[in-house]
Amino acid sequence: MQHNVMTTEILERETQLDDLLQEIYHVDKQIDLVAILNERGKLVDMISRDDGITKDLSSQKKEMLFMGFALQASMNKDYDDEFGRTSVSILKRDRIYAFLFHTDKNQIIVVLTNPSVNPILQEKLIMIISHYKQNT
């Protein structure tokens, strides 16, 4: 009986994560990629545009990119006592704008191809992630 309960909880969590990916991905056409990483930077799930900016990255480069995000999240935790917990980190490059949202168990990466992000879009993303965090 215990096994069935754990299986059900895992399936419910996977469904929640898939729903979250879809919701974020469809917020705006600028969103190129949404990925969920575990604490070690391993990809849990991802959705991206077929013609998106990461399409030409090899699997190894994508893995390194995600591990870099996870490392940044881990390093941010070193200052939680002094500055409080990090809820979102932002990376701006010439061709992308990336958000790294921190949850208790995962990191959520949102990559946009437009290097200038509308503050309303940023607030929408924060609201979606906040709602997810409250319900998990």
C-alpha positions, 0 to 999 in steps of 0.5 A: 500500500505504501508503494502505491501512495508514493507512486501517486505522489510522484505522478502528481508532482510530475503532472504539476511540473508539466503543467507549470512548464506549459503555463510558463511557456505559453505566457509570451512568444518571447519565451524560448525555453523553460526547463526544470532542474534538480539541485545538482543541475540535472534536467528534470523536464524541458520545453523549447521552441524547435527553432529557438536559440538553444537548438544548435547547442549540443547535449553536452553544452546544454548540460553545462549551461544547466549545471551553471545555473544550478551552481549559481543557485547553490552559491546564492544560498551561501548568503541566505543568512545575511541577505535572505533567500534568493527568489529569482536570479537574472542573467542578461546576455547580448542575445538572451535574457534568462530567469532562474527561479529558486524553489525548495527542490528545483530551479526553473529556468526561463530563457527569452530571446528578446534582450529587453524584457517587459516588466509586465512579463517579468511580473507574470512569471514571478506570479506563476512561480509564486503560485506554484511554490505556494501549492507544493 
